[in-house]
Amino acid sequence: MKPGLYGQQLTLMEELKAATFLSHARLQTTPFFEALAACQLPLESYVGQLRGLSIIHGVLEQALESCPDERVASVWADDMRKMPLLQRDLRYFEPRAVADLKEAVEAALNTAERLRLSAREQPLALLGWLYVLEGSTLGAQGLRSSYARAFLLTGEDGLAYLNPYGKTVHTRWAQYQQRMNTLGLKAEERGPVVEAANEMFLWLESIFRRLFPFSPESRTFLVTSINPEAGRHPVPADPREVQASLRAADACWERFPYFEQRYGERGRRFARSDAAWLATLCPYEPARIIQQVAWLSRVLAGRGMPTLLLQVQLEILVAQLAGAIPGKKSEYDKLLLASAELQGARRRHLTDAQADALTAAFHQSVGPGWSKQFPHAGALLVCAVADEMAGAHGAVDNLRHWMTDANRFPTEWIAAVEKTLVQARAQACPTPARDGHQ
């Protein structure tokens, strides 16, 4: 501990507070908060704040959850996660199709990149960034009424992030302080923590200064409005196409329970951003669309999402886009060519009759109870084998790893999975057959 006034030893939390005092004050006096207090803050600025914080929390919380340093793990707890609250607030504003502020988004993405790099090089820095964001839960309660008044919000609608702990906020803060102060960090270990806290305040200040004031040219639609963790890939400029993409992703998600069972809410966000990216391909020539979809299909298949899922996603997406803007149906229909190509690539290795028989045999083996809980498991296993034959590296291994987890499935299920994979590989044609429907 460092000496303080009259020679007392500063705790880690006291040192952090003293070292970041000026950085904290600068953030609080930005035009953003002045406009908020005067009820003059535009809605784009508030929604932009939620999106920017989602980008940061997404990276930080992932890093905290996977950090190998036991000292960091002793401070972090799963119930400190703020991403679910941020996503809840953003879903509330989703029907309003609020534009992004591109300079603020860029500042948030740059912050996220810095966080990823530093987390690998100096894990203790995570404690400094967490200190800033966890400390904001105290000030957020005071600001909550200002946001509610400025945007006519009631209850928890659009305000969940500003009240993460309710009436227990001070108790939670005291518990967090205790965990931090009992780490027993040496002076040379405290340095990176304090430096990281000051950096976080500076990064936040940079974001908030771009959230307000802003120029009209800053308004645009970026993928971060759909999925704050998706990076920088394009999305449609037409809000109707964006909304159609979201509906298509949600419909596909609901059709295949496997998505939620394996990937959870984070997976849903990526499904939505992927669907929006697919919609941007429509203006291109069919050959380029097929090429881009084939690339995405290999990436997804290697992560446990067989091409059947993308095929169906494309079919639903076309229907939603054409329903939103009927005059562009012929343009949207080009995506169906890519969907048909995915199906054709599988048929060149396993015929429909073979795939159907293998799928039926799998579900007969596992029984009606498990078949109801995982209704498409057999089809996904068979599809993964065909995808692997078609060149999707890791398509089978990734899916097999999840579907043979003994903590999730009984021995009968695991045996059926292994048997189905063996039979599918035995029946599959390594060299594409001339007629996939033989």
MILOVO-652480 format. One record per residue (C-alpha): x, y, z; residue in one letter. Coordinates in steps of 0.05 Angstrom, whole numbers, plus 5000, padded with zeros to 4 digits. Layout:
REM residues N
{{X, Y, Z}, a};
...
REM end
This chain:
REM residues 438
{{5000, 5000, 5000}, m};
{{5022, 5071, 4986}, k};
{{5027, 5123, 5042}, p};
{{4971, 5174, 5045}, g};
{{4957, 5235, 5086}, l};
{{4992, 5234, 5154}, y};
{{5028, 5170, 5133}, g};
{{4968, 5124, 5130}, q};
{{4972, 5068, 5078}, q};
{{4925, 5076, 5019}, l};
{{4883, 5016, 5000}, t};
{{4880, 4996, 4926}, l};
{{4811, 5027, 4920}, m};
{{4834, 5092, 4953}, e};
{{4893, 5096, 4907}, e};
{{4849, 5085, 4846}, l};
{{4801, 5139, 4868}, k};
{{4856, 5190, 4880}, a};
{{4894, 5173, 4816}, a};
{{4833, 5178, 4771}, t};
{{4800, 5239, 4804}, f};
{{4817, 5288, 4748}, l};
{{4801, 5239, 4692}, s};
{{4734, 5225, 4724}, h};
{{4719, 5299, 4731}, a};
{{4735, 5312, 4657}, r};
{{4686, 5258, 4636}, l};
{{4630, 5286, 4680}, q};
{{4637, 5356, 4650}, t};
{{4631, 5336, 4577}, t};
{{4576, 5370, 4536}, p};
{{4539, 5303, 4535}, f};
{{4522, 5308, 4609}, f};
{{4507, 5382, 4605}, e};
{{4456, 5369, 4550}, a};
{{4426, 5311, 4590}, l};
{{4416, 5355, 4651}, a};
{{4382, 5407, 4607}, a};
{{4337, 5355, 4574}, c};
{{4368, 5373, 4507}, q};
{{4405, 5308, 4492}, l};
{{4383, 5275, 4426}, p};
{{4359, 5203, 4429}, l};
{{4415, 5183, 4381}, e};
{{4464, 5204, 4435}, s};
{{4433, 5161, 4489}, y};
{{4424, 5100, 4445}, v};
{{4494, 5112, 4420}, g};
{{4518, 5110, 4492}, q};
{{4484, 5042, 4502}, l};
{{4515, 5015, 4438}, r};
{{4584, 5041, 4454}, g};
{{4582, 5012, 4524}, l};
{{4557, 4946, 4495}, s};
{{4619, 4943, 4450}, i};
{{4664, 4954, 4511}, i};
{{4626, 4909, 4560}, h};
{{4623, 4853, 4508}, g};
{{4699, 4852, 4502}, v};
{{4714, 4865, 4575}, l};
{{4666, 4813, 4603}, e};
{{4691, 4760, 4555}, q};
{{4762, 4775, 4577}, a};
{{4744, 4774, 4651}, l};
{{4708, 4707, 4645}, e};
{{4767, 4674, 4611}, s};
{{4824, 4708, 4649}, c};
{{4873, 4656, 4677}, p};
{{4898, 4703, 4732}, d};
{{4866, 4679, 4797}, e};
{{4868, 4749, 4827}, r};
{{4825, 4776, 4771}, v};
{{4778, 4716, 4778}, a};
{{4771, 4729, 4853}, s};
{{4743, 4799, 4839}, v};
{{4699, 4783, 4779}, w};
{{4631, 4749, 4788}, a};
{{4581, 4728, 4735}, d};
{{4526, 4770, 4768}, d};
{{4567, 4832, 4752}, m};
{{4554, 4824, 4677}, r};
{{4520, 4885, 4646}, k};
{{4513, 4860, 4574}, m};
{{4444, 4829, 4586}, p};
{{4419, 4896, 4614}, l};
{{4448, 4935, 4556}, l};
{{4417, 4888, 4506}, q};
{{4350, 4894, 4542}, r};
{{4353, 4969, 4535}, d};
{{4374, 4966, 4462}, l};
{{4316, 4918, 4446}, r};
{{4269, 4969, 4476}, y};
{{4294, 5022, 4427}, f};
{{4300, 4975, 4368}, e};
{{4231, 4991, 4337}, p};
{{4251, 5064, 4332}, r};
{{4308, 5048, 4284}, a};
{{4354, 5099, 4317}, v};
{{4414, 5116, 4273}, a};
{{4486, 5104, 4295}, d};
{{4536, 5160, 4304}, l};
{{4595, 5135, 4264}, k};
{{4650, 5174, 4299}, e};
{{4627, 5150, 4368}, a};
{{4622, 5078, 4343}, v};
{{4692, 5083, 4315}, e};
{{4718, 5109, 4382}, a};
{{4684, 5051, 4418}, a};
{{4712, 4999, 4369}, l};
{{4782, 5028, 4378}, n};
{{4773, 5022, 4453}, t};
{{4751, 4950, 4446}, a};
{{4813, 4933, 4404}, e};
{{4858, 4964, 4456}, r};
{{4823, 4924, 4510}, l};
{{4833, 4858, 4473}, r};
{{4907, 4872, 4463}, l};
{{4920, 4895, 4534}, s};
{{4881, 4838, 4565}, a};
{{4929, 4788, 4532}, r};
{{4992, 4827, 4550}, e};
{{4974, 4851, 4620}, q};
{{4915, 4813, 4652}, p};
{{4916, 4856, 4715}, l};
{{4896, 4915, 4673}, a};
{{4827, 4884, 4671}, l};
{{4818, 4905, 4743}, l};
{{4829, 4978, 4725}, g};
{{4778, 4978, 4670}, w};
{{4728, 4941, 4714}, l};
{{4738, 4992, 4769}, y};
{{4714, 5048, 4724}, v};
{{4653, 5012, 4697}, l};
{{4633, 4982, 4763}, e};
{{4641, 5050, 4796}, g};
{{4593, 5079, 4746}, s};
{{4536, 5039, 4778}, t};
{{4538, 5089, 4836}, l};
{{4531, 5151, 4793}, g};
{{4482, 5118, 4745}, a};
{{4427, 5118, 4797}, q};
{{4431, 5193, 4803}, g};
{{4430, 5202, 4727}, l};
{{4373, 5153, 4716}, r};
{{4320, 5204, 4731}, s};
{{4351, 5252, 4682}, s};
{{4349, 5201, 4626}, y};
{{4278, 5182, 4644}, a};
{{4256, 5255, 4642}, r};
{{4294, 5270, 4577}, a};
{{4265, 5212, 4538}, f};
{{4198, 5201, 4575}, l};
{{4218, 5132, 4599}, l};
{{4182, 5096, 4655}, t};
{{4197, 5034, 4696}, g};
{{4256, 4994, 4671}, e};
{{4241, 5007, 4597}, d};
{{4306, 5033, 4566}, g};
{{4337, 5043, 4636}, l};
{{4358, 4974, 4659}, a};
{{4433, 4987, 4652}, y};
{{4427, 5048, 4696}, l};
{{4400, 5007, 4754}, n};
{{4436, 4940, 4753}, p};
{{4433, 4926, 4828}, y};
{{4371, 4963, 4851}, g};
{{4370, 4979, 4925}, k};
{{4432, 4935, 4937}, t};
{{4479, 4980, 4898}, v};
{{4517, 5006, 4959}, h};
{{4522, 4936, 4989}, t};
{{4548, 4909, 4924}, r};
{{4598, 4965, 4919}, w};
{{4623, 4951, 4989}, a};
{{4632, 4877, 4973}, q};
{{4669, 4895, 4909}, y};
{{4715, 4943, 4947}, q};
{{4731, 4888, 4997}, q};
{{4750, 4839, 4943}, r};
{{4795, 4890, 4910}, m};
{{4828, 4912, 4975}, n};
{{4844, 4841, 4997}, t};
{{4883, 4824, 4934}, l};
{{4948, 4845, 4966}, g};
{{4978, 4872, 4902}, l};
{{5050, 4896, 4905}, k};
{{5067, 4967, 4885}, a};
{{5093, 4946, 4817}, e};
{{5029, 4907, 4805}, e};
{{4984, 4965, 4824}, r};
{{5015, 5008, 4770}, g};
{{4982, 4974, 4710}, p};
{{4915, 4973, 4746}, v};
{{4916, 5048, 4760}, v};
{{4942, 5063, 4690}, e};
{{4886, 5021, 4659}, a};
{{4833, 5058, 4700}, a};
{{4858, 5125, 4676}, n};
{{4860, 5099, 4604}, e};
{{4788, 5076, 4610}, m};
{{4765, 5145, 4633}, f};
{{4801, 5176, 4574}, l};
{{4771, 5127, 4524}, w};
{{4701, 5139, 4553}, l};
{{4712, 5214, 4548}, e};
{{4731, 5206, 4475}, s};
{{4667, 5167, 4461}, i};
{{4621, 5215, 4499}, f};
{{4651, 5276, 4464}, r};
{{4632, 5244, 4398}, r};
{{4562, 5226, 4422}, l};
{{4546, 5299, 4433}, f};
{{4549, 5346, 4398}, p};
{{4549, 5312, 4330}, f};
{{4539, 5333, 4258}, s};
{{4479, 5309, 4217}, p};
{{4529, 5272, 4171}, e};
{{4548, 5228, 4230}, s};
{{4481, 5192, 4228}, r};
{{4484, 5125, 4193}, t};
{{4466, 5052, 4203}, f};
{{4524, 5006, 4225}, l};
{{4527, 4934, 4246}, v};
{{4538, 4956, 4318}, t};
{{4465, 4976, 4321}, s};
{{4449, 4903, 4311}, i};
{{4507, 4869, 4346}, n};
{{4558, 4911, 4384}, p};
{{4609, 4855, 4380}, e};
{{4606, 4846, 4305}, a};
{{4660, 4895, 4287}, g};
{{4656, 4937, 4223}, r};
{{4622, 4896, 4168}, h};
{{4568, 4930, 4126}, p};
{{4492, 4928, 4136}, v};
{{4437, 4954, 4091}, p};
{{4427, 5029, 4088}, a};
{{4352, 5021, 4082}, d};
{{4320, 5012, 4152}, p};
{{4266, 4967, 4121}, r};
{{4319, 4918, 4099}, e};
{{4352, 4921, 4167}, v};
{{4287, 4904, 4202}, q};
{{4272, 4849, 4152}, a};
{{4340, 4819, 4166}, s};
{{4327, 4819, 4240}, l};
{{4259, 4785, 4231}, r};
{{4291, 4733, 4186}, a};
{{4346, 4718, 4237}, a};
{{4296, 4712, 4294}, d};
{{4251, 4666, 4252}, a};
{{4309, 4620, 4235}, c};
{{4331, 4621, 4308}, w};
{{4262, 4599, 4331}, e};
{{4258, 4545, 4278}, r};
{{4323, 4513, 4302}, f};
{{4326, 4508, 4379}, p};
{{4398, 4484, 4372}, y};
{{4419, 4556, 4363}, f};
{{4395, 4577, 4432}, e};
{{4414, 4512, 4465}, q};
{{4486, 4519, 4443}, r};
{{4501, 4593, 4431}, y};
{{4452, 4630, 4476}, g};
{{4434, 4704, 4470}, e};
{{4504, 4722, 4444}, r};
{{4493, 4674, 4386}, g};
{{4427, 4708, 4370}, r};
{{4462, 4775, 4363}, r};
{{4512, 4745, 4313}, f};
{{4456, 4711, 4275}, a};
{{4423, 4778, 4267}, r};
{{4486, 4814, 4244}, s};
{{4502, 4757, 4195}, d};
{{4433, 4762, 4165}, a};
{{4441, 4837, 4156}, a};
{{4508, 4826, 4121}, w};
{{4476, 4774, 4075}, l};
{{4424, 4826, 4055}, a};
{{4480, 4872, 4031}, t};
{{4501, 4820, 3979}, l};
{{4438, 4827, 3937}, c};
{{4463, 4882, 3889}, p};
{{4522, 4837, 3867}, y};
{{4525, 4788, 3809}, e};
{{4501, 4717, 3826}, p};
{{4572, 4688, 3821}, a};
{{4599, 4736, 3873}, r};
{{4540, 4724, 3919}, i};
{{4551, 4649, 3915}, i};
{{4625, 4658, 3929}, q};
{{4612, 4702, 3990}, q};
{{4559, 4655, 4018}, v};
{{4605, 4595, 4007}, a};
{{4659, 4630, 4047}, w};
{{4611, 4645, 4105}, l};
{{4584, 4574, 4103}, s};
{{4654, 4545, 4113}, r};
{{4668, 4592, 4171}, v};
{{4602, 4576, 4205}, l};
{{4606, 4501, 4192}, a};
{{4675, 4500, 4225}, g};
{{4643, 4533, 4286}, r};
{{4588, 4481, 4294}, g};
{{4535, 4510, 4247}, m};
{{4523, 4462, 4189}, p};
{{4504, 4492, 4122}, t};
{{4432, 4470, 4129}, l};
{{4423, 4527, 4178}, l};
{{4450, 4579, 4130}, l};
{{4410, 4551, 4073}, q};
{{4345, 4559, 4111}, v};
{{4367, 4628, 4136}, q};
{{4375, 4651, 4064}, l};
{{4306, 4626, 4045}, e};
{{4273, 4661, 4103}, i};
{{4314, 4724, 4090}, l};
{{4290, 4728, 4018}, v};
{{4218, 4721, 4039}, a};
{{4225, 4776, 4092}, q};
{{4262, 4824, 4046}, l};
{{4213, 4814, 3989}, a};
{{4155, 4825, 4037}, g};
{{4185, 4890, 4060}, a};
{{4203, 4917, 3991}, i};
{{4165, 4878, 3937}, p};
{{4195, 4919, 3881}, g};
{{4264, 4890, 3894}, k};
{{4242, 4817, 3896}, k};
{{4283, 4798, 3834}, s};
{{4345, 4826, 3867}, e};
{{4332, 4789, 3932}, y};
{{4318, 4724, 3895}, d};
{{4392, 4720, 3876}, k};
{{4405, 4697, 3947}, l};
{{4364, 4635, 3932}, l};
{{4417, 4614, 3881}, l};
{{4468, 4613, 3938}, a};
{{4419, 4574, 3981}, s};
{{4410, 4523, 3926}, a};
{{4485, 4517, 3917}, e};
{{4494, 4500, 3991}, l};
{{4441, 4445, 3985}, q};
{{4472, 4420, 3920}, g};
{{4541, 4416, 3950}, a};
{{4515, 4369, 4004}, r};
{{4475, 4327, 3955}, r};
{{4539, 4314, 3916}, r};
{{4564, 4274, 3976}, h};
{{4500, 4248, 4009}, l};
{{4434, 4241, 3972}, t};
{{4369, 4265, 4002}, d};
{{4347, 4193, 4011}, a};
{{4410, 4175, 4049}, q};
{{4406, 4237, 4092}, a};
{{4333, 4225, 4109}, d};
{{4345, 4152, 4127}, a};
{{4404, 4169, 4172}, l};
{{4366, 4224, 4206}, t};
{{4305, 4180, 4219}, a};
{{4349, 4124, 4247}, a};
{{4383, 4173, 4295}, f};
{{4318, 4199, 4324}, h};
{{4290, 4129, 4330}, q};
{{4352, 4111, 4371}, s};
{{4349, 4170, 4419}, v};
{{4273, 4165, 4430}, g};
{{4216, 4216, 4426}, p};
{{4236, 4254, 4489}, g};
{{4305, 4274, 4465}, w};
{{4281, 4282, 4394}, s};
{{4231, 4334, 4418}, k};
{{4283, 4371, 4458}, q};
{{4333, 4370, 4400}, f};
{{4289, 4363, 4339}, p};
{{4341, 4375, 4284}, h};
{{4401, 4341, 4315}, a};
{{4401, 4282, 4266}, g};
{{4397, 4326, 4205}, a};
{{4453, 4371, 4231}, l};
{{4499, 4312, 4243}, l};
{{4488, 4284, 4173}, v};
{{4496, 4354, 4143}, c};
{{4561, 4363, 4180}, a};
{{4590, 4300, 4148}, v};
{{4570, 4325, 4078}, a};
{{4599, 4394, 4095}, d};
{{4665, 4361, 4116}, e};
{{4667, 4322, 4051}, m};
{{4655, 4388, 4014}, a};
{{4716, 4420, 4046}, g};
{{4690, 4452, 4110}, a};
{{4747, 4438, 4158}, h};
{{4725, 4419, 4228}, g};
{{4651, 4414, 4210}, a};
{{4643, 4346, 4243}, v};
{{4692, 4353, 4300}, d};
{{4661, 4418, 4326}, n};
{{4590, 4392, 4325}, l};
{{4610, 4324, 4352}, r};
{{4647, 4355, 4411}, h};
{{4584, 4390, 4434}, w};
{{4536, 4333, 4419}, m};
{{4578, 4281, 4457}, t};
{{4587, 4322, 4520}, d};
{{4572, 4274, 4577}, a};
{{4552, 4332, 4622}, n};
{{4496, 4348, 4573}, r};
{{4475, 4282, 4542}, f};
{{4464, 4210, 4566}, p};
{{4506, 4151, 4541}, t};
{{4450, 4128, 4494}, e};
{{4449, 4195, 4459}, w};
{{4525, 4197, 4453}, i};
{{4525, 4127, 4424}, a};
{{4473, 4147, 4373}, a};
{{4513, 4208, 4353}, v};
{{4576, 4167, 4342}, e};
{{4538, 4113, 4303}, k};
{{4505, 4164, 4258}, t};
{{4572, 4198, 4242}, l};
{{4605, 4131, 4226}, v};
{{4547, 4110, 4181}, q};
{{4543, 4177, 4146}, a};
{{4617, 4177, 4131}, r};
{{4613, 4106, 4105}, a};
{{4556, 4124, 4058}, q};
{{4582, 4191, 4036}, a};
{{4615, 4196, 3968}, c};
{{4684, 4229, 3977}, p};
{{4686, 4247, 3903}, t};
{{4623, 4286, 3885}, p};
{{4573, 4242, 3849}, a};
{{4550, 4265, 3781}, r};
{{4478, 4264, 3803}, d};
{{4465, 4283, 3875}, g};
{{4395, 4253, 3871}, h};
{{4417, 4183, 3853}, q};
REM end
